[in-house]
Amino acid sequence: MNEIDLLLLCKYCGKFYRSPIVLPCGETMCKEHVPNLVSRTSQEAATKREIICHFCNLKHELPISDKDLISNKIIEKLTNIERDRLCKKRNNNQTDPILQNSFDWNICNSAWDN
């Protein structure tokens, strides 16, 4: 696994980013992890969601709607390019053994949802 591959792994789940968003501290994570971090009291609020950041341990306020979260378009594009490259390598039986556990190979066989 090269250095670029490592940059494209979510620090929360350890897999390639899926719908990456930018947090107020500048870190990036998969959008799907946000509900896991929302505090119970924040879930009851109608105007904001609060999370304790997994990376900087600070409290962040996020929009209520997932559609209002800020996407990290550059990371998303780079992840798609790298995913396509790795899937092609796998189809040609040139897979790096280190990637076997950190890459969800099922996405090579299905649509990539972003």
Buried (B, 14 or more C-beta within 10 A) or exposed (E): BEEEBEEBBBEBBEBBBBBBBBBBEEBBBBBBBBEEBBEEEBEEEEEEBBBEBBEEEEEBEBEEEBEEBEBBEEBBEBBBEBBEEBBEBBEEEEBBEEBEEBBEEEBBEEEEEB
